[in-house]
């Protein structure tokens, strides 16, 4: 699903430690193999939250005048929604004027999705048609992609590998408690 260029904007949604960033990283190679992407830009909240000043240079003519630009944005929820909307609008307009396309793959924590989206939007509204001309039209273009929770077999395999790697012996009660923490809290 993440490698489908027909869906230009995709929002990877999952809880902390669920593998959102890994899923994002693993989507890069198949996207590049399409030949449509000639430029990749990564943005992350690590080392500072992107703001309009940091994003503005992307809208300038790039060194690859042909092909699409792929933006990989980890933890997009840590950047102000209005900054995201403004930056994407400016960048989309600049690239479209050059006959280029913008593709965006971003991650957001499930708990923070409601904080990131403006009040007029919800998870469910991302799956409906786009309200053309609205203030948040670009945000409405996001296709949500959910990172699934670990199933029981995966949790069991994770616990087995961890106990072997650290040479730990776990009682059935301890193993059950750890499995519950993975299910209910944070897989990491």
RAVENWO-V953474 format. One record per residue. N is the residue number from 1. RES is the residue in one letter. SS is DSSP state (@ for helix, = for strand, . for the rest). PHI is phi in whole degrees, 0 to 359 (none if undefined). Layout:
[[N,RES,SS,PHI] [N,RES,SS,PHI]]
//
This chain:
[[1,X,.,none] [2,X,.,292] [3,X,.,265] [4,X,.,274] [5,X,.,288] [6,X,.,294] [7,X,.,262] [8,X,.,293] [9,X,=,243] [10,X,=,232] [11,X,=,244] [12,X,=,274] [13,X,=,246] [14,X,=,189] [15,X,.,282] [16,X,.,304] [17,X,.,79] [18,X,.,276] [19,X,.,106] [20,X,@,299] [21,X,@,293] [22,X,@,296] [23,X,@,300] [24,X,@,300] [25,X,@,298] [26,X,@,287] [27,X,.,275] [28,X,@,295] [29,X,@,303] [30,X,@,299] [31,X,@,293] [32,X,@,293] [33,X,@,292] [34,X,.,291] [35,X,.,85] [36,X,.,283] [37,X,=,270] [38,X,=,243] [39,X,=,212] [40,X,=,236] [41,X,=,235] [42,X,=,251] [43,X,=,233] [44,X,=,208] [45,X,.,284] [46,X,.,294] [47,X,.,75] [48,X,.,124] [49,X,.,278] [50,X,.,301] [51,X,.,232] [52,X,@,300] [53,X,@,297] [54,X,@,289] [55,X,@,271] [56,X,@,304] [57,X,@,300] [58,X,@,296] [59,X,@,282] [60,X,.,285] [61,X,.,305] [62,X,.,265] [63,X,.,284] [64,X,.,242] [65,X,.,292] [66,X,.,247] [67,X,.,86] [68,X,=,267] [69,X,=,251] [70,X,=,251] [71,X,=,253] [72,X,=,252] [73,X,=,238] [74,X,=,276] [75,X,.,57] [76,X,@,301] [77,X,@,294] [78,X,@,274] [79,X,.,249] [80,X,.,305] [81,X,@,302] [82,X,@,294] [83,X,@,295] [84,X,@,300] [85,X,@,299] [86,X,@,297] [87,X,@,296] [88,X,@,293] [89,X,@,297] [90,X,@,297] [91,X,@,294] [92,X,@,299] [93,X,@,299] [94,X,@,297] [95,X,@,291] [96,X,@,299] [97,X,@,294] [98,X,.,261] [99,X,.,76] [100,X,.,251] [101,X,.,242] [102,X,=,250] [103,X,=,239] [104,X,=,229] [105,X,=,236] [106,X,=,228] [107,X,=,249] [108,X,=,212] [109,X,=,288] [110,X,@,307] [111,X,@,296] [112,X,@,260] [113,X,@,301] [114,X,@,296] [115,X,@,289] [116,X,@,287] [117,X,.,284] [118,X,.,295] [119,X,.,305] [120,X,.,284] [121,X,.,240] [122,X,.,216] [123,X,.,304] [124,X,@,293] [125,X,@,291] [126,X,@,291] [127,X,@,263] [128,X,.,260] [129,X,.,290] [130,X,.,281] [131,X,.,274] [132,X,.,301] [133,X,.,86] [134,X,.,284] [135,X,.,303] [136,X,.,249] [137,X,@,305] [138,X,@,296] [139,X,@,293] [140,X,@,291] [141,X,.,282] [142,X,.,295] [143,X,=,262] [144,X,=,285] [145,X,=,232] [146,X,=,271] [147,X,.,274] [148,X,.,289] [149,X,.,290] [150,X,.,292] [151,X,.,276] [152,X,@,301] [153,X,@,295] [154,X,@,296] [155,X,@,297] [156,X,@,297] [157,X,@,295] [158,X,@,298] [159,X,@,296] [160,X,@,296] [161,X,@,298] [162,X,@,295] [163,X,@,293] [164,X,@,290] [165,X,@,297] [166,X,.,258] [167,X,.,51] [168,X,.,254] [169,X,.,252] [170,X,.,240] [171,X,.,287] [172,X,@,300] [173,X,@,294] [174,X,@,296] [175,X,@,299] [176,X,@,295] [177,X,@,298] [178,X,@,296] [179,X,@,299] [180,X,@,296] [181,X,@,297] [182,X,@,296] [183,X,@,295] [184,X,@,264] [185,X,.,243] [186,X,.,223] [187,X,.,302] [188,X,.,280]]
//
